[in-house]
Amino acid sequence: MTMSILRPRWLLLALLFILVVLGYLTSRFHWDDRARLWLREQDTSTQARSESIWLPGYRAVIQAKPLRGGIEGQETSDLAYNPVTRTLFTVTGKKPLLAELSLTGDVLRVIPLLGMSNPEGVAVLENGNIAVTDERQNSLTIFHVDPQTRELSTAKLSSFDLGPRGKKNKGIEGIAWDPRQHRLVLGQERDPLALFSLASDGGASLSGALQPMPSDLLMTNVSALSIDPRTGHTLVLSAESHLLLELDEKGEPISFISLLGGLNGLDDRIPRAEGVAIDEQGTIYMVSEPDLFYVFKREAQSGEGN
């Protein structure tokens, strides 16, 4: 008799525990927001989809390709596309390096970053200028890179102070160049989760202050940013949420994809997506720890049927 009385109580406690866990996960990973965005996506017209990046149409065509050539085990972070050379640039945090990659994930060269502690973000600006953020120093430095560059140093360069924003290893993480609006877009990883803009002409000097940007970020952290040159929309990557989100020019969510195995052509979950870039054709590139490379294309581009 006692056991029959206790059983409903244990069942009730188990049910309450499950509800608390589901509530926590919903709040932390914004499942309710994603569900609303997914429903909104279903009503998006064909024309509106064609005028955006439209992430649900993308499928992985290269996945989990190991990055070699001298950056193994160096904690690859962020990714930027160079439209002049049609190559990619990434940085590594364990040993400060700038690496140039082919569009298929082959390492073309590795450039030491002397004077940096923990480079986390990279953006290709104009005329060979490349901006690199250092999360530990909370600074932004612009280097000039050409085909002959074999080493870069902060010694004779002035760095832009990003200010005391965020806690240790939770500062400015993502950076992207927006040529349409002549600005850099920067993302704070968390505490608080936010996007900022910084006026720039794409040159070697910066002035002014970071300006808060309106954004509705359905994620737990910001890992990387990229600006689509065709639409001006922003891609926001979250390693912890396993999510890639598209924001329009007003900071409103347009579309998203989950970076989990079995979705969007992925065989397995992307372990920790730390960098994203998009080219003028709309092809999306990603890097993930530990030293993995991915490419996503729209179905019409890749020729895949599902």
Phi, psi and omega in degrees: 000318180298318180296322180293334177281320183289329185302312178300326179294317178295322178296320179294316178297320179296318179296317178297319178298316179297318180295320178296316180297316179297321178296319179295314181295322179297317179292316185290318185256007175056042180298324180293319178295320179295321179297318179294320178294321178298317178296321178295322178301325183295335181264004182285130183291161178300321180295316180296323178294320181290337181269002178238178175292318179058078186297328180301341180276000185268147176224147179288128177247340168228130181217140176054037175283124181295136175271123182243203173076028174105001179242013179298132177073013185259009177062073179300136181217133176067166184202141179218144181260136176253109183290340180285312182265350186052050174228175180241153174235139175225162176238159178237144187264329182292306170246118186298109181222150168247124182240138175259132184240153169283170181287355176250011172087021175267136180283121182268322176197158180234128185241116177298142177251092183284134179094355178260152183256311185210073179296130184236335184230148178216140178218136176269120181263223181254154171054041176082007179273135179231126179265134179231130176261145176245111186291323181291319179274350182053051183224164178231127181236138178252121179253154171258126183237129175230177183300339182267355183294127179236349181202143178231144181222146177274356189305317183254016181244149175266135179258146179273125181281119181276358174084168182281068182256126175079171180271177179304131182060023176225029182266214180294123185247312184255151177210142179212148178266129179247092184292335180295317185253012176049062181203159167263140175250128183237144180242128174275131187303312181187174174050058004263157173284120186198160173244145179226158174240153179220119183301140181201148174260009181085005182266198188272352183242153179225149175208172181092197183228159175294134179248127179299142179247140174292134179198145177246095187262112184268058186205170182263339176207160174254123179258323185197162180225156172205146179253128178286119182292342182275318186251341187079003179284157183253132170265129178240124183253138176233118179290318184289325180271355183051053190220140169240124187241139174256126175248143175279185185289350175262002180085013180269137178296136180248313181202168179204162168223149174267141185261050182250152179300139181091353180244144173054037176080002181278131176286321181224162177300139172289120190303303178208091183289119186242351182209144179217144176213154178225140181258183184288349175269352182091004176288136182251134180241146178221150167237148181222146167288141001265099171059054180238149185235140182224151173226135177239139176227154174296149183306318181296329179281321186274340180082008180277149183265347180209000000 
